[in-house]
Amino acid sequence: MEDNPRFKINDVVIYGSSGVCLVKDICALDIDNVDNTKQYYVLEPLYSEGSIIYSPVDNGRTVMRKILTKAEAQELITRIPSIETFWVDDRKMREERCKQALSTYNCYEIVRIIKTLYLRKEALVQQKKPASQIDERYLRTAEDLLYGELAIPLEIPKEQVQGYIMEQVEKMLNLA
């Protein structure tokens, strides 16, 4: 049994595509056909009411990390104007690039996806053309993950994070 889990009860973590979760407990599970000598994190997704996730403490397959601190979140936002986009014309290659970046659950990479697809969408709007459904799906997924995470340290509702980021970036650009 691993006696030294990386996270503690009440830690707020990112757990793969489930996003922001609260560590509710760390325990052995008393469930048939489950190794009761293993420790499990009992995770409660913050944006998915009623869900509970049981993840082995030694799980190496799913990305699990602490969420950003307030200082790290604000630092990330200040870097947005200088974060480079990665537009790829080939749809399949672009989709693969987005999928790969999303699988890291790294906020910097997620911002790159959002910035790339958002700017592309804006350019298409100017040309009176629609964005592809795949680009829209990756944009929504990336926004959902990022805004869900940033809402916690910024202490604002998830729905207000995009506006907050745009306001901060606009302030920075006006000062430049």
GIPE-V610226 format. One record per residue. N is the residue number from 1. RES is the residue in three letters. OMEGA is omega in whole degrees, -180 to 180 (NA if undefined). Layout:
BEGIN
[[N | RES | OMEGA] [N | RES | OMEGA]]
END
This chain:
BEGIN
[[1 | MET | 178] [2 | GLU | -176] [3 | ASP | -173] [4 | ASN | 179] [5 | PRO | 180] [6 | ARG | -176] [7 | PHE | -179] [8 | LYS | 175] [9 | ILE | -178] [10 | ASN | 172] [11 | ASP | 174] [12 | VAL | -173] [13 | VAL | 168] [14 | ILE | 178] [15 | TYR | 178] [16 | GLY | -176] [17 | SER | 175] [18 | SER | 177] [19 | GLY | -173] [20 | VAL | 180] [21 | CYS | 174] [22 | LEU | 175] [23 | VAL | -177] [24 | LYS | -176] [25 | ASP | 172] [26 | ILE | -173] [27 | CYS | 169] [28 | ALA | -178] [29 | LEU | 177] [30 | ASP | -177] [31 | ILE | 178] [32 | ASP | 177] [33 | ASN | 176] [34 | VAL | 180] [35 | ASP | -177] [36 | ASN | 173] [37 | THR | -180] [38 | LYS | 174] [39 | GLN | 178] [40 | TYR | 167] [41 | TYR | 172] [42 | VAL | -173] [43 | LEU | 176] [44 | GLU | 177] [45 | PRO | -175] [46 | LEU | -177] [47 | TYR | -180] [48 | SER | -174] [49 | GLU | 175] [50 | GLY | -180] [51 | SER | 174] [52 | ILE | 179] [53 | ILE | 175] [54 | TYR | -178] [55 | SER | 178] [56 | PRO | 179] [57 | VAL | -179] [58 | ASP | 180] [59 | ASN | 179] [60 | GLY | -176] [61 | ARG | -177] [62 | THR | 178] [63 | VAL | 177] [64 | MET | -179] [65 | ARG | 175] [66 | LYS | 177] [67 | ILE | 179] [68 | LEU | 172] [69 | THR | 179] [70 | LYS | 180] [71 | ALA | 179] [72 | GLU | 179] [73 | ALA | -179] [74 | GLN | 176] [75 | GLU | 178] [76 | LEU | -179] [77 | ILE | 180] [78 | THR | -180] [79 | ARG | -175] [80 | ILE | -179] [81 | PRO | -178] [82 | SER | 179] [83 | ILE | -177] [84 | GLU | 176] [85 | THR | -177] [86 | PHE | -174] [87 | TRP | 177] [88 | VAL | -177] [89 | ASP | -179] [90 | ASP | -175] [91 | ARG | -179] [92 | LYS | 180] [93 | MET | 179] [94 | ARG | 178] [95 | GLU | 179] [96 | GLU | 180] [97 | ARG | 178] [98 | CYS | -180] [99 | LYS | -180] [100 | GLN | -179] [101 | ALA | 179] [102 | LEU | -176] [103 | SER | 177] [104 | THR | -175] [105 | TYR | 178] [106 | ASN | -175] [107 | CYS | 179] [108 | TYR | 179] [109 | GLU | 179] [110 | ILE | 176] [111 | VAL | 178] [112 | ARG | 178] [113 | ILE | -178] [114 | ILE | -178] [115 | LYS | -180] [116 | THR | -175] [117 | LEU | 178] [118 | TYR | -180] [119 | LEU | 178] [120 | ARG | 179] [121 | LYS | 179] [122 | GLU | 179] [123 | ALA | 179] [124 | LEU | 177] [125 | VAL | 178] [126 | GLN | 180] [127 | GLN | -178] [128 | LYS | 178] [129 | LYS | 178] [130 | PRO | 173] [131 | ALA | 179] [132 | SER | 179] [133 | GLN | -180] [134 | ILE | 177] [135 | ASP | 179] [136 | GLU | -179] [137 | ARG | 179] [138 | TYR | 178] [139 | LEU | 180] [140 | ARG | -180] [141 | THR | -180] [142 | ALA | 179] [143 | GLU | -179] [144 | ASP | 180] [145 | LEU | -177] [146 | LEU | -176] [147 | TYR | 177] [148 | GLY | 180] [149 | GLU | -175] [150 | LEU | -179] [151 | ALA | -176] [152 | ILE | -179] [153 | PRO | 179] [154 | LEU | 177] [155 | GLU | 175] [156 | ILE | 178] [157 | PRO | -180] [158 | LYS | -177] [159 | GLU | -178] [160 | GLN | -175] [161 | VAL | -179] [162 | GLN | 179] [163 | GLY | 179] [164 | TYR | -179] [165 | ILE | -178] [166 | MET | 178] [167 | GLU | -179] [168 | GLN | -180] [169 | VAL | 179] [170 | GLU | 177] [171 | LYS | -179] [172 | MET | -178] [173 | LEU | 178] [174 | ASN | 178] [175 | LEU | -176] [176 | ALA | NA]]
END
